[in-house]
């Protein structure tokens, strides 16, 4: 059986500032380094009720507002 990687997407908050913790790019890269580079990655929504793929256009880059 071929391995696949599923990222369980969770709704935690209404604003980014409300998220308790998240991985950095470096942490994510280190985690993914454990997998074969041809391992497909999928998103799981609603406890596996629906699924989605991850593509380059799935990412958005935004500027973080400075805290006062």
Order of alpha helices (4+ residues) and beta strands (2+ residues): beta-alpha-beta-beta
